[in-house]
């Protein structure tokens, strides 16, 4: 009996020691996978950068365009296809001082005979709350005729370094700031710091706005006003006027130039939009009258086909007719 008791005690002791050793063993567990999460704070397309609370959206477009122009004065014509690519990176996060935004746009284009040209950063800026600074299209640029594929008559000019602040509340937005006028990019006579101010108001059926920029190197000012009215769903009427006496804010040494225009766009069905407009330019080179017609056909959610026709009659170049076909895919 003593031997059996001894053997039983020894077995129990071994079992308890083995259990204790098993309890002390370290078992490696896999790290949790940080899946990409949707960030709906800033709209569609944003996602959280893994491991951070910062949201990022990547978007862009690829455009193929065919053009044909006919000059009535000398009965000549030109035509060429080209492509254009754009990629946008938009990163945002919330801070104690408001939304911090970093934006970068890369663009490039080419035609049937050359490789890609100029592909690289086009817009690059940082925003914190209402403060914005960086390099981008002139901040006093206003929209041209509504929804026309033809670039037509626009207020704005080239890109520039800038810094400004925007206050927005109840549909009203007021912006004031400065930009750098640099002769090397063709936007003025020597380098200077120029000021501008802009105000916009968005109502339920209309948008209105005004802008003024002062070129200190030219000692001239430039200003513009616009109004958009939506009398019914899918129908927009727009008119504008601007005086481009200054060069800095409005794209190149334009001299004494005034321009005005009126246009309209109408959504005839869910995926087809028609637009047309007339504009007039009075400059040092004489007068110019032009009108544009366009159609946008949204074939799919991210594919649009655009047809455009533009006619201009000017003292400098005579009559010119432009025809354009654009196929554009967005992502």
C-alpha positions in Angstrom: 0.0 0.0 0.0 2.8 2.4 0.7 4.3 1.8 -2.7 1.0 2.5 -4.5 0.5 5.6 -2.4 4.0 6.8 -3.3 3.5 6.2 -7.0 0.1 8.0 -6.9 1.7 11.0 -5.1 4.5 11.2 -7.6 2.2 11.1 -10.6 0.1 13.9 -9.1 3.2 16.0 -8.5 4.3 15.6 -12.1 0.9 16.6 -13.4 0.8 19.7 -11.3 4.3 20.8 -12.3 3.5 20.2 -16.0 0.3 22.3 -15.6 2.2 25.1 -14.0 4.9 25.1 -16.7 2.1 25.2 -19.4 0.5 28.2 -17.6 3.8 30.1 -17.6 4.5 29.5 -21.4 4.3 32.6 -23.7 2.1 32.2 -26.7 2.7 34.6 -29.6 -0.5 36.2 -30.9 -0.7 37.9 -34.4 -1.0 41.7 -34.6 -4.5 42.9 -35.4 -4.9 43.9 -39.0 -5.6 47.7 -39.5 -8.0 47.6 -42.3 -8.7 50.7 -44.4 -11.7 52.5 -42.9 -14.1 54.8 -44.7 -13.9 58.5 -43.7 -17.2 60.1 -44.4 -16.4 63.3 -42.5 -15.3 65.2 -45.7 -17.6 63.6 -48.3 -17.3 60.6 -50.6 -14.0 59.1 -51.5 -12.1 59.7 -48.3 -10.5 56.9 -46.2 -8.4 56.9 -43.1 -4.7 56.5 -43.7 -3.9 53.2 -41.8 -2.6 53.8 -38.3 -3.6 57.5 -38.3 -6.7 59.7 -37.9 -6.0 61.5 -41.1 -8.3 61.1 -44.1 -7.1 60.9 -47.7 -8.9 61.1 -51.0 -7.3 60.2 -54.4 -9.1 61.3 -57.5 -8.3 62.3 -61.0 -9.2 62.2 -64.7 -7.9 61.1 -68.1 -9.0 63.1 -71.1 -8.7 62.6 -74.8 -9.6 65.5 -77.0 -9.9 66.0 -80.8 -9.9 69.5 -82.2 -10.4 71.2 -85.5 -10.2 74.9 -86.2 -11.0 76.8 -89.4 -9.8 80.4 -90.1 -12.1 82.1 -92.5 -9.8 85.1 -93.4 -7.1 83.0 -95.1 -9.2 79.8 -95.6 -6.8 77.7 -93.5 -7.5 75.1 -90.9 -5.7 73.2 -88.1 -6.5 70.1 -86.1 -4.8 67.9 -83.6 -5.6 65.3 -80.9 -4.1 65.4 -77.5 -4.5 63.7 -74.1 -4.5 65.1 -70.6 -4.0 63.4 -67.2 -4.6 64.6 -63.7 -4.2 63.1 -60.2 -5.3 64.8 -57.0 -4.3 64.0 -53.4 -6.4 65.6 -50.7 -5.5 64.9 -47.1 -7.4 66.3 -44.1 -7.7 66.0 -40.4 -9.2 67.9 -37.5 -7.0 70.1 -35.2 -7.6 72.5 -32.3 -7.5 75.3 -34.9 -9.9 73.8 -37.4 -9.4 71.4 -40.4 -5.9 70.9 -41.6 -5.8 70.2 -45.3 -2.9 69.4 -47.6 -3.7 69.4 -51.4 -1.5 68.3 -54.3 -2.5 68.1 -58.0 -0.3 66.5 -60.6 -1.0 67.1 -64.3 0.5 66.3 -67.7 -0.4 66.2 -71.3 0.8 65.3 -74.7 -0.2 65.0 -78.4 0.1 62.7 -81.3 3.7 63.6 -82.0 5.4 64.3 -78.6 5.8 62.5 -75.3 4.3 63.8 -72.1 5.1 67.4 -71.3 5.0 69.2 -68.1 3.8 66.3 -65.9 4.4 67.4 -62.3 2.9 69.5 -59.5 0.3 72.0 -60.7 -1.4 73.0 -57.4 0.2 72.6 -54.0 -1.2 74.3 -50.9 -2.0 73.9 -47.2 -5.1 75.1 -45.4 -5.8 75.4 -41.7 -9.2 76.7 -40.8 -9.8 79.8 -42.9 -6.0 80.3 -43.6 -4.7 79.1 -47.0 -1.2 79.4 -48.6 0.8 77.7 -51.3 0.8 77.7 -55.1 -2.4 77.5 -57.2 -4.7 79.1 -59.7 -5.2 82.8 -59.1 -7.5 83.1 -56.0 -9.5 85.9 -57.7 -10.5 83.7 -60.6 -14.2 83.5 -61.3 -16.1 80.8 -63.2 -16.6 81.3 -67.0 -19.8 80.4 -68.8 -21.7 77.6 -67.2 -20.9 74.0 -68.1 -19.3 74.8 -71.5 -16.5 72.4 -72.6 -14.9 75.2 -74.5 -12.6 77.1 -72.2 -14.1 80.3 -73.4 -13.8 83.6 -71.5 -12.7 83.2 -68.0 -11.8 85.8 -65.4 -8.7 84.1 -64.0 -5.1 83.8 -65.1 -2.0 81.8 -64.2 -0.8 80.3 -61.0 0.9 82.1 -58.3 2.2 81.9 -54.7 -0.3 83.4 -52.3 -1.6 83.6 -48.7 -5.1 84.5 -47.7 -7.9 84.1 -45.1 -11.5 83.3 -45.7 -14.4 83.9 -43.4 -17.6 82.0 -44.2 -21.0 81.9 -42.5 -24.7 81.6 -43.5 -23.9 81.4 -47.2 -21.6 84.4 -47.2 -17.8 84.0 -47.8 -15.3 86.8 -47.7 -11.7 86.3 -48.6 -8.7 88.6 -48.5 -5.0 88.0 -49.1 -1.9 88.7 -51.1 -0.1 87.0 -54.0 3.3 87.3 -55.6 3.5 88.9 -59.0 6.5 87.4 -60.8 7.6 88.6 -64.2 9.3 85.3 -65.0 5.9 83.6 -65.4 4.4 86.4 -67.4 2.0 87.8 -64.8 3.4 91.3 -64.3 6.2 93.9 -64.6 8.7 92.8 -62.0 8.1 91.0 -58.7 5.8 92.5 -56.2 3.3 91.7 -53.5 -0.3 92.3 -54.6 -3.5 92.4 -52.6 -7.0 91.1 -53.4 -10.4 90.7 -51.8 -13.3 88.6 -52.9 -16.9 88.1 -51.6 -19.4 85.4 -52.6 -22.9 84.7 -51.5 -24.8 81.4 -52.1 -28.6 81.5 -51.8 -31.2 78.9 -52.5 -31.8 80.0 -56.1 -28.8 82.2 -56.9 -25.1 82.8 -56.4 -23.5 86.2 -56.6 -19.9 87.4 -56.2 -17.4 90.2 -56.7 -13.6 90.4 -56.7 -11.0 93.1 -56.8 -7.2 92.7 -57.2 -4.6 95.5 -57.1 -1.3 95.1 -59.0 1.3 97.2 -57.1 3.9 97.0 -59.8 1.5 98.3 -62.5 -0.4 100.6 -60.0 -3.6 99.4 -61.5 -6.7 97.5 -60.3 -8.8 94.8 -61.8 -12.3 93.8 -60.7 -15.2 91.5 -61.7 -18.7 90.5 -60.8 -20.9 87.6 -61.6 -24.4 86.2 -60.9 -25.9 82.7 -61.3 -29.6 82.1 -61.1 -31.4 78.8 -61.0 -35.1 79.5 -61.8 -35.9 75.7 -62.0 -34.1 72.4 -61.3 -31.5 71.7 -64.0 -31.6 75.2 -65.5 -28.9 77.8 -64.8 -28.5 81.3 -66.2 -25.2 83.1 -65.6 -23.9 86.6 -66.4 -20.6 88.3 -65.7 -18.5 91.4 -66.3 -14.9 92.2 -65.5 -12.3 94.9 -66.1 -8.8 93.5 -66.6 -6.9 96.7 -66.4 -4.4 95.1 -64.0 -2.2 92.1 -65.1 -1.3 90.2 -62.0 -4.7 88.8 -60.9 -6.2 88.2 -64.3 -3.6 86.3 -66.3 -0.8 88.1 -68.1 -0.2 91.6 -69.3 -3.7 92.1 -70.7 -3.6 95.9 -71.0 -6.9 97.7 -70.9 -9.4 94.9 -71.3 -13.1 94.7 -70.5 -15.3 91.6 -71.0 -18.8 90.5 -70.4 -20.9 87.5 -71.2 -24.1 85.6 -70.6 -24.9 82.0 -70.8 -27.2 79.2 -69.8 -27.2 75.4 -69.3 -30.1 73.0 -69.1 -30.2 69.4 -68.0 -32.6 68.0 -70.5 -32.5 64.4 -69.1 -30.6 62.9 -66.2 -27.4 62.3 -68.2 -27.5 64.9 -71.0 -26.8 68.6 -70.5 -26.9 71.4 -73.1 -25.2 74.8 -72.7 -24.7 78.0 -74.7 -23.4 81.5 -74.2 -22.3 84.7 -75.8 -19.3 86.9 -74.8 -17.8 90.2 -75.8 -14.2 91.4 -75.3 -12.9 95.0 -75.8 -9.1 95.3 -75.6 -6.1 97.2 -76.9 -6.2 94.8 -79.9 -9.7 95.6 -80.8 -13.1 94.0 -80.2 -14.0 90.3 -80.2 -17.5 88.7 -80.2 -17.9 85.0 -79.6 -20.5 82.4 -78.8 -20.3 78.8 -77.7 -22.5 75.7 -77.8 -21.9 72.5 -75.9 -23.3 69.2 -74.9 -22.3 66.9 -72.1 -23.4 63.3 -72.2 -22.7 61.3 -69.0 -22.4 57.8 -70.6 -21.6 56.2 -67.2 -21.0 57.5 -63.7 -17.4 58.2 -64.4 -17.4 58.6 -68.2 -18.5 61.8 -70.0 -18.5 62.7 -73.7 -18.5 66.4 -74.6 -19.2 68.1 -77.9 -18.3 71.7 -78.3 -18.5 74.4 -80.9 -17.1 78.0 -80.6 -17.2 80.9 -83.0 -15.2 84.1 -82.6 -15.1 87.2 -84.8 -12.3 89.6 -83.8 -10.5 92.6 -85.2 -7.2 90.9 -84.7 -7.8 87.4 -86.1 -11.0 87.6 -88.1 -13.5 84.7 -87.9 -12.5 81.4 -86.3 -14.6 78.3 -85.8 -13.5 75.6 -83.3 -15.0 72.1 -83.1 -14.1 69.8 -80.2 -14.8 66.3 -79.1 -13.7 65.3 -75.6 -13.8 61.8 -73.9 -13.1 62.0 -70.2 -12.9 59.3 -67.6 -12.9 60.2 -63.9 -11.8 58.3 -60.8 
